[in-house]
Amino acid sequence: MEIDLAFFAQRIAMLSLLAGFVGGCLFVLVHGAVVALVDRLHARSARLDRIAHARSRAGLPQALEPAQ
């Protein structure tokens, strides 16, 4: 049985293109999830900073652990 090298090369090229496309999609999804997580943590940190600043202006004692 003879191996058709052109057909084999075509299949390898198609698989590599598909793998690149899937990898790119996964990268976009993971990057979006990381950006969303960072934005959420940044918003929480900014909120806690605003609360601490408001308490210091009002003369209230600072909480060691924020209430959830």
Residue, then its C-alpha position, 0 to 999 in steps of 0.5 A: m500500500e502506497i502512502d499519498l504524501a500530498f494527502f497526508a500533508q494536507r491533513i496535517a495542515m488542516l489539523s494544525l490550522l484547527a488546533g491554532f483556531v481552537g487555541g486562539c478561541l481558548f486564549v480569548l476566553v481565558h483572557g476575558a475571564v482574567v480581565a473580568l476577575v481583575d476588574r472585580l477585584h479592583a472594584r472591591s479594593a476601591r470600594l474598601d478604600r472609599i469606605a476606609h476613607a469615609r470612616s476616617r473623615a467621620g472619625l469612626p474606628q477602622a474595621l480590621e476585617p470588612a463585613q461581607 
